């Protein structure tokens, strides 16, 4: 390699680095975000985007043979107009296209990430879609890499994704796309560590799934009620909670607090009590009281409360529940949302993200609480 070639190579690498640096440090100072998906119960036009800095459009799919990112023809019109629609109320809101989700196939993501050519197909198609649909960024929701090998491949994917995004920005002259990922509540997925270095250097931030710890259809929750998204353990050494997971990302993974976004659930889970007079946390129960998994949106829970359900807020674990007869629902209300947002700000986290916009009330009770609490 000639000296001229080496100089050009160095300058190009430096330019890529500066592009990434600009995205990571200059563009995003706080995240007040939420997910929207087509079957959420609210049209895109109904979103009060003034309450958000970022909105995530979910979910794009991963083709199981080509490993390209695709959007089904059924939802394509909503996705293609998503940014334009939400910016009518808030021209400054940034939109991201989220890929995957809880109903996607983890094995397909694992297969995609296992080979460089497949990763390239994913990366190139994702960038093309983001640009064609006017998104400001991309979000990966692979739930979850479940082996050390898959975590290694996950890290390779992030590194190559960042490089491709920076390269595209230099070529197109456009601001580099944001890159984020939804990750497990803990820095390790059941003792399998995430690729910390790749996450830190490649992603603008991570969205922690600090919710859905327990439910009436989950193994642990079939016989007792639980706080589905406790912030603290409430004195129990075994209760899954958000704070313990966030601490692992900060202390064990050494991820900057300014790259961590806490997840807020705008929904709850309903259990069937064995004894209606025993209605606290950990009360004996027999599975779900409503549907197969007990899922209840916040706006549905508010209707039940208006019809006579009794409400309780527990500041020790930071969670709400309500009950009536044998129906018991653990969820987040304004008190717990306020406490969690205050916690995130006190920990110097980057912000919060909610699942999902359609679950809030028509007056945006929870989104307004989170927004005003952060200030």
ChimeraX attribute file (.defattr): number of C-alpha atoms within 10 A of each C-alpha:
attribute: neighborCount
match mode: 1-to-1
recipient: residues
	/A:1	5
	/A:2	6
	/A:3	8
	/A:4	9
	/A:5	10
	/A:6	11
	/A:7	11
	/A:8	11
	/A:9	12
	/A:10	12
	/A:11	12
	/A:12	14
	/A:13	15
	/A:14	12
	/A:15	15
	/A:16	21
	/A:17	13
	/A:18	13
	/A:19	18
	/A:20	26
	/A:21	14
	/A:22	13
	/A:23	18
	/A:24	20
	/A:25	11
	/A:26	9
	/A:27	12
	/A:28	18
	/A:29	11
	/A:30	17
	/A:31	22
	/A:32	22
	/A:33	29
	/A:34	25
	/A:35	21
	/A:36	24
	/A:37	22
	/A:38	16
	/A:39	9
	/A:40	15
	/A:41	15
	/A:42	16
	/A:43	14
	/A:44	22
	/A:45	16
	/A:46	13
	/A:47	19
	/A:48	18
	/A:49	25
	/A:50	17
	/A:51	21
	/A:52	23
	/A:53	20
	/A:54	23
	/A:55	29
	/A:56	28
	/A:57	24
	/A:58	20
	/A:59	26
	/A:60	25
	/A:61	18
	/A:62	21
	/A:63	15
	/A:64	14
	/A:65	10
	/A:66	11
	/A:67	22
	/A:68	19
	/A:69	21
	/A:70	17
	/A:71	18
	/A:72	11
	/A:73	9
	/A:74	9
	/A:75	14
	/A:76	14
	/A:77	12
	/A:78	17
	/A:79	25
	/A:80	17
	/A:81	15
	/A:82	23
	/A:83	24
	/A:84	17
	/A:85	18
	/A:86	23
	/A:87	17
	/A:88	13
	/A:89	15
	/A:90	16
	/A:91	13
	/A:92	14
	/A:93	20
	/A:94	22
	/A:95	25
	/A:96	25
	/A:97	28
	/A:98	27
	/A:99	24
	/A:100	22
	/A:101	18
	/A:102	11
	/A:103	9
	/A:104	17
	/A:105	16
	/A:106	18
	/A:107	16
	/A:108	17
	/A:109	26
	/A:110	20
	/A:111	16
	/A:112	26
	/A:113	25
	/A:114	18
	/A:115	13
	/A:116	14
	/A:117	12
	/A:118	18
	/A:119	24
	/A:120	19
	/A:121	15
	/A:122	23
	/A:123	22
	/A:124	16
	/A:125	15
	/A:126	25
	/A:127	21
	/A:128	13
	/A:129	18
	/A:130	19
	/A:131	13
	/A:132	10
	/A:133	19
	/A:134	18
	/A:135	25
	/A:136	21
	/A:137	23
	/A:138	23
	/A:139	25
	/A:140	20
	/A:141	23
	/A:142	23
	/A:143	19
	/A:144	20
	/A:145	23
	/A:146	18
	/A:147	16
	/A:148	15
	/A:149	13
	/A:150	21
	/A:151	22
	/A:152	17
	/A:153	23
	/A:154	24
	/A:155	20
	/A:156	20
	/A:157	24
	/A:158	25
	/A:159	18
	/A:160	17
	/A:161	22
	/A:162	23
	/A:163	18
	/A:164	18
	/A:165	25
	/A:166	24
	/A:167	19
	/A:168	19
	/A:169	17
	/A:170	16
	/A:171	9
	/A:172	10
	/A:173	9
	/A:174	11
	/A:175	17
	/A:176	22
	/A:177	22
	/A:178	24
	/A:179	24
	/A:180	23
	/A:181	20
	/A:182	22
	/A:183	21
	/A:184	22
	/A:185	25
	/A:186	25
	/A:187	25
	/A:188	20
	/A:189	18
	/A:190	10
	/A:191	11
	/A:192	16
	/A:193	18
	/A:194	25
	/A:195	20
	/A:196	18
	/A:197	13
	/A:198	18
	/A:199	22
	/A:200	18
	/A:201	16
	/A:202	23
	/A:203	21
	/A:204	24
	/A:205	27
	/A:206	24
	/A:207	25
	/A:208	24
	/A:209	23
	/A:210	26
	/A:211	27
	/A:212	18
	/A:213	19
	/A:214	23
	/A:215	27
	/A:216	27
	/A:217	20
	/A:218	14
	/A:219	10
	/A:220	13
	/A:221	22
	/A:222	19
	/A:223	21
	/A:224	21
	/A:225	30
	/A:226	29
	/A:227	31
	/A:228	28
	/A:229	29
	/A:230	30
	/A:231	25
	/A:232	18
	/A:233	18
	/A:234	15
	/A:235	9
	/A:236	9
	/A:237	7
	/A:238	8
	/A:239	17
	/A:240	23
	/A:241	23
	/A:242	24
	/A:243	19
	/A:244	15
	/A:245	19
	/A:246	26
	/A:247	17
	/A:248	16
	/A:249	22
	/A:250	17
	/A:251	11
	/A:252	14
	/A:253	20
	/A:254	14
	/A:255	22
	/A:256	15
	/A:257	18
	/A:258	20
	/A:259	24
	/A:260	24
	/A:261	26
	/A:262	26
	/A:263	26
	/A:264	26
	/A:265	25
	/A:266	25
	/A:267	26
	/A:268	27
	/A:269	28
	/A:270	31
	/A:271	32
	/A:272	26
	/A:273	27
	/A:274	18
	/A:275	12
	/A:276	17
	/A:277	11
	/A:278	13
	/A:279	22
	/A:280	20
	/A:281	16
	/A:282	13
	/A:283	19
	/A:284	20
	/A:285	25
	/A:286	17
	/A:287	25
	/A:288	26
	/A:289	20
	/A:290	17
	/A:291	12
	/A:292	11
	/A:293	16
	/A:294	21
	/A:295	22
	/A:296	19
	/A:297	21
	/A:298	23
	/A:299	20
	/A:300	15
	/A:301	24
	/A:302	15
	/A:303	12
	/A:304	15
	/A:305	15
	/A:306	9
	/A:307	10
	/A:308	11
	/A:309	18
	/A:310	14
	/A:311	15
	/A:312	13
	/A:313	18
	/A:314	16
	/A:315	15
	/A:316	12
	/A:317	20
	/A:318	23
	/A:319	27
	/A:320	25
	/A:321	27
	/A:322	22
	/A:323	23
	/A:324	18
	/A:325	14
	/A:326	18
	/A:327	19
	/A:328	29
	/A:329	32
	/A:330	32
	/A:331	29
	/A:332	27
	/A:333	25
	/A:334	17
	/A:335	16
	/A:336	25
	/A:337	22
	/A:338	19
	/A:339	17
	/A:340	25
	/A:341	24
	/A:342	17
	/A:343	16
	/A:344	21
	/A:345	17
	/A:346	10
	/A:347	16
	/A:348	15
	/A:349	21
	/A:350	22
	/A:351	27
	/A:352	25
	/A:353	25
	/A:354	26
	/A:355	21
	/A:356	22
	/A:357	28
	/A:358	26
	/A:359	24
	/A:360	24
	/A:361	18
	/A:362	13
	/A:363	10
	/A:364	16
	/A:365	14
	/A:366	26
	/A:367	27
	/A:368	16
	/A:369	19
	/A:370	27
	/A:371	18
	/A:372	12
	/A:373	15
	/A:374	17
	/A:375	8
